Every structure is written in structure tokens, then in C-alpha cells.
């Protein structure tokens, strides 16, 4: 079936919506990046050990709605000698755990502009994304911290990292940087939020004209190939350097039943591995051999775990679906789940 016939005229509206969404995410990322000097003292003072590094980066990622900025700041702090290697690892995985909450916030944006379903339904993809993220990063965090406590696993590889000396300039980056410089980071952040709200309204207008059944008949055969879906999630997130975009763009589609949970779980696995590509680029730009090795180790272990999960067939997906059902069973369990996303990192900061 020809996908163009299925989508029809809403295609242009959807492209404009996706463009607004992408620009909103990039603008928000740049605005929070400008505010990064204010984040550095907070991270430097709050991090007193590996566990507090996980919790602090997790919470700060919530606060700035951007885990990539927190991970990048952590690399710079290590490069400056303010964090040791194990704390860098802990801060990176903590930022990834915190980044999963950004998708929940995007679901709240969707709920505000379209209140035809409950807040639990609007944030359902965020909950699913958080569960998949925890399945990947909790064992990686536990195993990694144990490895660092027994001995630094990066020492064997640091000497093999060459000097790169590259930048990350581009037309989109230059345009967004200029806009933030003109508006300032705070107003730029508000414009970014407005773009996100506007993109969801456009998505809603485009999707309301598309028949769900015909869309699924055209697209789902592709989504039913788990290995290809993992690769798409990894590549799209690596290219856009934003899990908020690569996953968040599916929020309105998922909320309107264009995709099922089992179809997106492999995609979320790939996205969680690809989301560290920008942190790797920061480490390369800084010529931080320790940063490069640490990020590569995190990507390699999460990638291996993602492959193992997909190789189980539908068993991993079934476990994720069961956890998702449990988290969203009723308002009380949903509230406890969301509260746990804040209380757990706060506890890690306290026990530090």
C-alpha cells in the first residue's frame, strides 16, 4: 500500500509539526546549554560520591529537561579535574535515567493542548520509555559501579584514544545559537516551549485526518521487524542527538493508537543507546580520553544488553508491558510511580 495515499494532504502539516518540534528541542537544548555554567556549581557541590553523582545528575536532568546537557557538563567537570572517573560514569548514567522523564513532560504538553484523554494516557509513552530506560541502565549502573569499586576499567583503553580536535558547527546549530544570543537563554527557553506546544497542535490536526487502520496497514509491517526497529531508534537518536526528539515525536502517534507498545519497545532500546552520541562528541571535542572511553563503555554495555533483550523474542517486551500495566493500573499506582522517579534520585543524593 502506498504510504502517500494513506497520509494524503496531512503530510505537509506533519512535516511542519516535526520541524517545529525539532527546532523546539534544539532551542531548548541550546538555551539550557547556555545556562550550563550555573549547573556546574550545583553538580560540583552536590556530588560527594558515586551514588550522589547518579542522583544529582538524574534530578538536574529533570530540572533542565535535558539529560544531554548534564552529561556534557559532567564530561567537562571531569576534564577539569572536579570529578573522578567513577563519578563521571555515575553522572552519565544518571543523566540518562533523568532524560526518560523528559518524555513524560512532553506527554503533559500533549495533555494540556488536548484534554480528551487522561493525564495517565497522555504520558503513557513517557512511562513506557522510563521502564525501558530503567531495564537498560539499572543493571549497567550497578555493574559499572561495582567494576569501578574493584578497579578502574578505563585505564586499559585510555592510552589508545587518539586526539581528534573537531567541532560541532552546522547551519541549524548556528541559527539556534544566534537566536538564543538574541533572545537570551530564558526567553529562548520560553520560545522553545511555545514551539513544542505548537507542534503538538499541528500534529493533532494532521493525525485527525488520517485513518488509523490504514496507517497501521502501511507502516506496522516495518515496525514488526525488531532488529530493524532497534537500528532505526539508534540511528535517528544519534543523528538528532536528542532522545527527547526521537522518542517525543512519537507521543501524539502513540496516544492515538498509531503504534502499540510491543512495536515501540525495540525502538526505545535503540534510542537509549544512541542518545549518548552527543556526549561522546563532547568528549571528543574536549580531547578527553577518559571521557571518550567512559562513554564508549556505557554505549557498548547498553548496546549489548539491548541486543540480548531483543534476542529473547517477545519475553522482554512482555515483561515491559506487564510493568507498564502495573504502573498505570489506577491513579494511585501511577502517582506512586511518578513520585518514585523523584524520590529515588533524591535518596541517592542523600546517601551519596
N, C-alpha and C positions, 0 to 999 in steps of 0.2 A: 504494500500500500504506500502511495506517495505521501510522505510527511507534509509536503507543502499543501496538498489538498486537505489534509486533516486540520492543519492550523489555519490556513487561509489568511484573511486580512489581519487578524490579531498579531501576526508575526512581527510586523514593524513596531507595534506598540510594545510587544515583549522585548524586542531588541533595545528600544529606547529605555524601557524599565531596567533591563540588565545593565545598560550603560550607566544609568543614574545610580544604580546600586553599587556598581564597581567604583565609580567616582566617589560616592559617599564613603565607602570603606577605605579607599586610598586617602581621601581627605582626612578622615578620622584618624587613620594611622599616622599621617604626617603631622597632624595637629598634636596628637599625643606624643609623637617623637620630639617635637619642639619643646614640650613640657618635660622631656626626659631628665634634664638636669635637676628638676625638682623631685624626680623619682629616685635618683641616685642616693641622696642622703637618707631617704626612708629605707631603701634596701640595705644600705651600708650599716645603719644603726639597728635595724630590726633583725638582721641575720646574725645570729650568735652561734650557729652550728648548722649541721646538715638538715635536721628536721625543721628548724625555723626557716631555713632557706626555701624549703618546699612550701611551707605555709605562707611565708611572706610574698613570694613571687606569685603564688596562687591567688591571694587576696588582692594584690596590686593589679593583677591582670583583670580582675573584676572591676576595680576602680577606674581603670583607664580604658576598659572594653577592648583591650588589645594585648594578647599574650606575647606577640612577636616583639613589641617594644620592650617588655620586661626581660625577655630572653636576650635581646640585643644589649640592653643595659648591663645585664649580668656578665656578658662576654667582655664588655668594656671595663667593668669593675675588676674582673679577673686579670685583664690585660694591664690594669693599673696597679695590681698587687693588693687590692682591697678584699678580694675573695680568693680562697684556695680552690684547688681543682674539684674536690668533692662538693664544695658549696656551689660551684658553677654547675656541676651536674644536677644537683638538687634544685637549683633555681630554674634551670631549663625545663626539667620535667614538671616542676610546679607551675611554670607559666603555661605549659601545655594543658595541665589539668584545669587551670583557670580559664583558658581560652574556650573550653567547652561551654562555659557559662554565657559567652557572648551570643551563641546561637539561641539560647533561651531568651536573652534580651531582645533579639531580633523577632522572636515569636511574640513578645509583648508588644513590639511595634505593630506587628500584624493584627494583634487583638484590638489595639486601640483604634486602628483605622477601619476595622471590620468586626463588629461585635456580634456576629451571627452565630458564633460558637464560643465555648467557654475558654477561660484562660488556660486550663489544662490542655484543651485541644489545640489552642494556638501555639503553645510551647512544646507540643509533643515531639517535634523533631529535635528540639534542644535537649529534652530528656533522653531521647534515644542516642543522640550524639554524646552526651555525657556518659552514658552507660558504656558505650563502645570505647570511649577515651579511657575510662577507668579500667576496663578489661585489658587494655594495652599497657597503660602507663603505671598502674599499681604494681604489677609484678616486675616491670622494668625498674621502677623506683626502688622497690625492696631489694631486688637482686643487685642493682647498681650500687646502692649504699653499702650493702654487705661487702661487695667487692672492694669498694674504696676503704672500708674499715679494715679489711685484711691486707690491703696494699694497693697503691695507685696503679690501675690497669692502663693508664695512658702513657706511662713512661717508656714503654717498649715501642711506641709509634711516633712520639713527638719528633724525634730526630729525622724521620723520613718525610716530614711535611715540608715542601718547598715554599719559597717566598713567591707570592702571586702579584700583589700590588695592583688590584683592579678596582674600579668604581662601579656605581650602580646608576649612572645617569641615563636618562631617556626622556622622550618628549612628554610622557604622562607625568613622570616624576618632576620634571622641570616645571610643568604647568601647575601641578598641585603645590609645589614648593613656593612658586610665585604667588599663588592665591593665598596661602597661609601667611606669607610675608606681608601681603597687602592687608588682609583682614585681621591678622593676629591669630594665635592658636585657639583662643576661647571662642571667638566669633566663627572661626573656621570650623571648629567642632560643632557649633550650632547649625551651620550650613550643611555639614555632613549629615547630621541627624535629619534635617529637613529633606535632604536628597533621599535618605533611606525611607522616610515616610512616603515621599512622592513616588518612589519606585514601587512600593507595595501597592499603592493605589493604581498605578499603571498596570502592574501585574494582575491585580484583581479585574480590571477592565478587560485585559486581553484574555485571561483564562475563563472568564464568564461566557465568552463566545465560543469556546472550544468544547466539543463533546468529549467527556472523559473516556467513554468506552472506545471511541475511535482513536483517541490519542494513545491509549494503552495498547490497542491492537497494533499500532505502528511502532511504538517505542519499546514496550516491555520485552519483546524477543531479544533486544540488545541488552536490557537490564538483567536478563536471566542468565547471563554469562558471568559468573562471579569473578573469574580471573581477569577478564577484560574490564569489569567494573572497578576492581581494585586499582588497576593500572590507570584508568581514567581519573579516579579520585586523586591518585598520587600526582599525575602529570598536571591536572588542572590546578591543584593547590600549589604545586611547585612553581608553575608559570605565573599564577596570580599572587603568589607569596602571601595568601590570606585564606585561612580556613573559614573565616567569617564570610568571605565571598563564596568560596567553592561549596560550602555547605549551606550557608544562609540563603543562597539563591534558590535552594530547593524548599524553603519554608512554605511559601504560598502553594507550590505544587503538591507538597506532602499534605498540607492542611486540606486540600481539595481532592484528595484521593487519587491524584495522578500517579503516585507511586505508593507501593506497600512497604512495610518495614523490612521484610526479608530482601527486597530489591535494593535497599539503600545501605544495609549493613556492610557489604563488601566495599561500597564506595566510601563509607565513613572510615573504614580501616585504612584504605589507601590515602585518604585525605589527612589522617592523623600522622602518617609517615611523611608525606610531602610538605606538611606545614612547617617543618624545621628548615626548609631550604633557604629562607631568608636569613635565619640565624647563622647558618653555615656561611652565607655570603658575607655577613658582618665579620665573622671570624677571619675569613679570607682577606677582606679589605684591611683589617687591622693587622694582618700578618701574625695572627695569634695561633701558633702551632697547637698550644694546649686547647684553645677554643675549637679549632678545626677537628682535632682528634676526639674531643668530648662530644661534639655534635654528631660526628660520623658514627661514633659508638652508639649514641642514642638512636639514630636513624637505623643503624644496622640491626640492633636488638629489637626495636619495634617492628621493623620490616620483617624480620624472621618470625616474630610472634604473629604478625598479620598473616603471613603465608601459612603458618601452622593452623591458625583459626579457619582460614578458607579451606584448607585441606581436610578439615573434619566434615566437610559437606554441610548439611543443614544443622548439625548438632550445636555448633557455636551460635548460629542465628537463633535457634530455638531457645537457648539459654538467655540470649539478649532479649528476645521477645517476652519471655517469662518475667525477667527483671523489669522490663518496661511496663508490663501489665500490673505488676505489683506496685511500682512507683506511682502509677496513675489510677489505681483502683478506685479511690474516692478522695474527696478534698483533704481529708486528714492525712492520709499516707503521702499524698502529693506535697502537702505543706511540710511534712517531716523530711521528705526527700530534698526539697529546696533548702530547708533550714540546715540539713546536713552538709550541703555544698558550701555553707558559710562556717558552720561550727567546726567542721573537721580541720580546715586550714587554720582557723583561729586556735584550735587546740595544739596543732603542730607548732605554731609560733610560741605559745606559752611554755610548752615542754622543751622547745628548741634545743 
